[in-house]
Amino acid sequence: MGLSRDQVGPSQECDRAAVPHKIKAGDIGTEKALVVMRDSMIPLVKKIPNVKGATLIYSQWDGYIRDKKKASVFWDFIQANDLRLEHIHTSGHATVGILKQLASALKPKRIIPIHTERPERFKEYFGKSVMAVEDGQLIEI
């Protein structure tokens, strides 16, 4: 089962987010994984089949989920879906080199550029695996 609301805050799991992470080949594809960026995305995630029991990778500052009242929607969703929480903080400002390392490790079928000023450059960096999507455009995964 996922972490309880009382367990959020400084912990070994959260503290390890401050050190560099390495993704090993054996770590990829061993379990279901789910990424949620904010509470407002929960209705979209509810439409995904087989979410129960997945790992939720929370990549924002953990202060957003410490306030039990403000984060109740988040924690209710985790508990209702028996999700395991992994807190891995990211700044959102990766270099092209780091993005290339990540793509090399994960070998994704599709790369969809988001939150970037130059999405057209991704094809130059990552080739035909890049899928350009307009804001608000629905896609099937």
SULTAUR-V215108 format. One record per residue. N is the residue number from 1. RES is the residue in one letter. PHI is phi as a letter, one per 40 degrees, with the letter a starting at -180 (* if undefined). PSI is psi in whole degrees, -180 to 180 (* if undefined). BURIAL is 1 if it has 16 or more other C-alpha atoms within 10 Angstrom, else 0. Layout:
{{N:RES:PHI:PSI:BURIAL} {N:RES:PHI:PSI:BURIAL}}
This chain:
{{1:M:*:155:0} {2:G:c:175:1} {3:L:c:148:0} {4:S:c:166:0} {5:R:c:-32:1} {6:D:c:-17:0} {7:Q:c:-8:0} {8:V:c:151:1} {9:G:h:-170:0} {10:P:d:130:0} {11:S:a:170:0} {12:Q:d:-41:0} {13:E:c:-43:0} {14:C:c:-38:1} {15:D:c:-32:0} {16:R:c:-12:0} {17:A:c:-19:0} {18:A:c:-13:0} {19:V:b:154:0} {20:P:d:144:0} {21:H:b:145:0} {22:K:b:133:0} {23:I:c:122:0} {24:K:b:154:0} {25:A:d:-39:0} {26:G:c:-15:0} {27:D:c:-15:0} {28:I:c:130:0} {29:G:g:11:0} {30:T:c:-20:0} {31:E:a:167:0} {32:K:c:145:0} {33:A:b:151:1} {34:L:a:137:1} {35:V:b:128:0} {36:V:b:128:1} {37:M:c:-37:0} {38:R:a:164:0} {39:D:d:-35:0} {40:S:c:-15:0} {41:M:c:-9:0} {42:I:d:-44:0} {43:P:d:-35:0} {44:L:c:-41:0} {45:V:c:-32:0} {46:K:c:-22:0} {47:K:c:-11:0} {48:I:c:126:0} {49:P:c:153:0} {50:N:g:36:0} {51:V:c:-32:1} {52:K:d:133:1} {53:G:g:2:1} {54:A:c:173:1} {55:T:c:128:1} {56:L:c:120:1} {57:I:c:108:1} {58:Y:c:116:1} {59:S:b:9:1} {60:Q:c:174:1} {61:W:d:132:0} {62:D:c:-10:1} {63:G:c:-27:0} {64:Y:c:-25:0} {65:I:b:3:1} {66:R:c:-37:1} {67:D:c:108:0} {68:K:c:-35:0} {69:K:c:-49:0} {70:K:c:-29:0} {71:A:b:16:0} {72:S:c:-38:0} {73:V:c:-43:0} {74:F:c:-53:1} {75:W:c:-36:1} {76:D:c:-41:0} {77:F:c:-44:1} {78:I:c:-48:1} {79:Q:c:-40:1} {80:A:c:-27:0} {81:N:b:9:1} {82:D:f:47:1} {83:L:c:147:1} {84:R:c:128:1} {85:L:c:128:1} {86:E:b:119:1} {87:H:c:113:1} {88:I:b:97:1} {89:H:c:135:1} {90:T:b:149:0} {91:S:c:-23:0} {92:G:g:4:0} {93:H:b:69:0} {94:A:c:146:0} {95:T:c:164:0} {96:V:d:-40:0} {97:G:d:-43:0} {98:I:c:-40:0} {99:L:c:-39:0} {100:K:c:-40:0} {101:Q:c:-44:0} {102:L:c:-47:0} {103:A:c:-38:0} {104:S:c:-39:0} {105:A:c:-41:0} {106:L:c:-28:0} {107:K:f:57:0} {108:P:c:151:0} {109:K:c:-34:0} {110:R:b:143:0} {111:I:b:122:1} {112:I:b:108:0} {113:P:c:130:1} {114:I:b:160:0} {115:H:f:51:0} {116:T:a:149:0} {117:E:c:-18:0} {118:R:b:63:0} {119:P:c:-27:1} {120:E:c:-21:0} {121:R:c:-18:0} {122:F:c:-36:1} {123:K:c:-36:0} {124:E:c:-39:0} {125:Y:c:-36:0} {126:F:b:-1:0} {127:G:g:-148:0} {128:K:c:-7:0} {129:S:c:-10:0} {130:V:c:133:1} {131:M:b:110:1} {132:A:c:130:1} {133:V:b:132:0} {134:E:c:153:0} {135:D:d:131:0} {136:G:g:-9:0} {137:Q:c:131:0} {138:L:c:140:0} {139:I:b:154:0} {140:E:b:129:0} {141:I:b:*:0}}
